[in-house]
Amino acid sequence: MPRNDKMVLAAFMQASNVSTYAGSWLYPSNDPDYLSVDFYVDLARQLERGGFDFVFFDDRLAMPGIYGNDVATTVETGARPVKLDLITILGAMAAHTKRLGLAATYSTTYYAPYHVARAFATLDHLSAGRAAWNIVTSVNSNEAQNFGIDQHLEHDQRYERAEEFMQVCTGLWDTWDEDAVIYDRAAGRFADPEKVRELNFEGEWLRSRGPLTVPHPPQGYPLLLQAGDSPRGRAFAAKWADVIFTTGFGLEKAKESYARHKEGVAAAGRRPEDVKVIPAVCPVVGETEEIAKEKERYLAELVDLRASLVLLSEVTDVDFAGLDLDAPITEETLAQIPGSRGAIQGLAKWIGGDGKQVTLRDLASRRATLNAMTTFVGTGPQVADQMEEWFANYGCDGFSLMTTHMPGTFEEFSRMVVPELRRRGLLEEDPDASGGGTLRDRLGLPRRSAGTRAGMPA
Ligand SMILES: Cc1cc2nc3c(=O)[nH]c(=O)nc-3n(C[C@H](O)[C@H](O)[C@H](O)COP(=O)(O)O)c2cc1C
C-alpha cells in the first residue's frame, strides 16, 4: 500500500566528547567545543533549518567502567567519559528555536518520578509544547553505584518500577486540569482549587503525593519515546511510547521489528498509526559515490580498538580486558552475556553470516565502528533511495540519524539528502509553513492526558 504520510526525522545526539561512533572525536573536522552552549544552540538552529523534527540526546549515568574494572582506558581513549546533564542543554536550545522538538533520556530506575515529571513539564511550557522524554530503565551496576545502590535491579523488576514511574508522572501531569489557571486579577483568583488536586499514589516501588508544582503541560503529556527490545520492553513501549526507537541489520529485520511493534500497540488497545517506529541509522554522504565510500573506509580505520572494547564491555556487562582478541567467540559464550545479549548475538550472526569464525577482535572492531550500525552510504540521491525503500516497505515511519562527526554529519545530510527527500514528497517541503503547533501536532500524534488516555492504564 503506497504511503501518503511523511517521514519522521530525528537527530540522535550525545552531550559528550564523542558520538555513538567511538572514533568521532578523532575526525579532523569534528567540533571539539562540546562544553560550550554555542555548540548546542548552533546545532539546534542547524537541525531546525535542515528539516529535522526533533533532536534526541541519549544518556547513561556512569562512565564506562566494566572493561578492566576501571575507567582508565575509557578516559584515555575518550570512549564516552563525558555526559552532560540534558535538560539544561534542551533549555538553551528551546530559547533559540521555534519548531524543533527537544528530547532527553531520563532513567526510571535512578531518578524520582516527581523530579522527572517536573523537569519535562517545565521544558514543555518553556518550549511551547516541544518536550520529549526518552524513557530508559538503565543498563548496569556502574550506574547503580553512582546513586549509592550496590546492585542494578534485575531486568523485569526495572520494568515493574518503570510501569509505576509512568503512572506517577502521567498522574502528576494530570493533577492540574488544562483550564485550572484563571489569572483573574479583579477577583483575586489565580487558579480554580476544584481543578488542582493531590495524586496520592501508593505503589509497590513508588509513592508520591502531588500536586505537581507545574500547571498541565501544553502537550498534555510531553512526547514519550522508548526503545524496549525484550518482550517486557516491547509491551512497555506499546503501552506508553509515542515514538519507538529500534535498531536492526537490514530491511528484512527492520520490517519484522516494525510489524511486531505495531501488533503490540494494537494489542495494547491503541491505534498503530498513533505510534511511530524509527530505527537508528548512520548516513555517510558524499558529493560523489567515491567520496562517500572513501569516507566510510576512513571512518572504519579511525577507531582505537581499546575504545571499542570499552564500549563492547559496557553493553554486554562483560569484562573483556586481558582476553585473547583472536580466540573464537562461541554461541555458548554469547548466550551467557548478562547485558544486551540480543544485540550482540545479532551482530555476531551478521559477522559470521558467510561461515566465518567470529572472534573478540571482530566483535570489538565492529561494535564501535560503522559496521555495528545500519549505514546508508552514497550520494544524496543514493542515501535518499535507501531511506525511501525502508519507508515505502514499512520498515519504519522515519529515522533517528546517528553521527560520525559533529556537526558535519547533520550539515552534509541537510545539504545533500533532505532536498532529495523533499523533492520526493517524503518530507515537508517547508516545515514552517503550517505555522505553530506542538511537537505532537507536527508529528500527527494525538494529544494525551487524563481525558484522552487510549490504551493507557486506568
Ligand atoms: C536508538 C536507541 C537509543 C537508546 N538510548 C538509550 C539511552 O540513552 N540510555 C539507556 O540507558 N538505554 C538506551 N537504549 C536502550 C533501551 O532503553 C533498551 O534498554 C534496549 O533497547 C534493550 O531493551 P530491553 O530493556 O527491553 O531489553 C537505547 C536503545 C536504542 C535502540
The ligand as an SDF file (V2000), in Angstrom:
LIG
                    3D

 31 33  0  0  0  0  0  0  0  0999 V2000
   18.0650    4.1020   19.4750 C   0  0  0  0  0  0  0  0  0  0  0  0
   18.2200    3.6450   20.8910 C   0  0  0  0  0  0  0  0  0  0  0  0
   18.6210    4.5540   21.8680 C   0  0  0  0  0  0  0  0  0  0  0  0
   18.7910    4.1580   23.1960 C   0  0  0  0  0  0  0  0  0  0  0  0
   19.2080    5.0700   24.1180 N   0  0  0  0  0  0  0  0  0  0  0  0
   19.4420    4.6810   25.3950 C   0  0  0  0  0  0  0  0  0  0  0  0
   19.9480    5.6000   26.3560 C   0  0  0  0  0  0  0  0  0  0  0  0
   20.1730    6.7580   26.0630 O   0  0  0  0  0  0  0  0  0  0  0  0
   20.2060    5.1560   27.6110 N   0  0  0  0  0  0  0  0  0  0  0  0
   19.9710    3.8590   28.0080 C   0  0  0  0  0  0  0  0  0  0  0  0
   20.2010    3.5430   29.1730 O   0  0  0  0  0  0  0  0  0  0  0  0
   19.4700    2.9680   27.1190 N   0  0  0  0  0  0  0  0  0  0  0  0
   19.2260    3.3350   25.8420 C   0  0  0  0  0  0  0  0  0  0  0  0
   18.7580    2.4220   24.9180 N   0  0  0  0  0  0  0  0  0  0  0  0
   18.4780    1.0430   25.3670 C   0  0  0  0  0  0  0  0  0  0  0  0
   16.9830    0.8320   25.5460 C   0  0  0  0  0  0  0  0  0  0  0  0
   16.4490    1.7250   26.5020 O   0  0  0  0  0  0  0  0  0  0  0  0
   16.6910   -0.6260   25.9770 C   0  0  0  0  0  0  0  0  0  0  0  0
   17.2330   -0.9050   27.2460 O   0  0  0  0  0  0  0  0  0  0  0  0
   17.2660   -1.6050   24.9830 C   0  0  0  0  0  0  0  0  0  0  0  0
   16.7130   -1.3310   23.7150 O   0  0  0  0  0  0  0  0  0  0  0  0
   17.0080   -3.0550   25.3880 C   0  0  0  0  0  0  0  0  0  0  0  0
   15.6380   -3.3240   25.5710 O   0  0  0  0  0  0  0  0  0  0  0  0
   15.1260   -4.0420   26.8680 P   0  0  0  0  0  0  0  0  0  0  0  0
   15.4640   -3.1180   28.0160 O   0  0  0  0  0  0  0  0  0  0  0  0
   13.6280   -4.1750   26.6830 O   0  0  0  0  0  0  0  0  0  0  0  0
   15.8320   -5.3430   26.9770 O   0  0  0  0  0  0  0  0  0  0  0  0
   18.5590    2.8020   23.5800 C   0  0  0  0  0  0  0  0  0  0  0  0
   18.1730    1.8900   22.5930 C   0  0  0  0  0  0  0  0  0  0  0  0
   18.0020    2.2840   21.2640 C   0  0  0  0  0  0  0  0  0  0  0  0
   17.5840    1.2630   20.2440 C   0  0  0  0  0  0  0  0  0  0  0  0
  1  2  1  0
  2  3  1  0
  2 30  2  0
  3  4  2  0
  4  5  1  0
  4 28  1  0
  5  6  2  0
  6  7  1  0
  6 13  1  0
  7  8  2  0
  7  9  1  0
  9 10  1  0
 10 11  2  0
 10 12  1  0
 12 13  2  0
 13 14  1  0
 14 15  1  0
 14 28  1  0
 15 16  1  0
 16 17  1  0
 16 18  1  0
 18 19  1  0
 18 20  1  0
 20 21  1  0
 20 22  1  0
 22 23  1  0
 23 24  1  0
 24 25  2  0
 24 26  1  0
 24 27  1  0
 28 29  2  0
 29 30  1  0
 30 31  1  0
M  END
$$$$
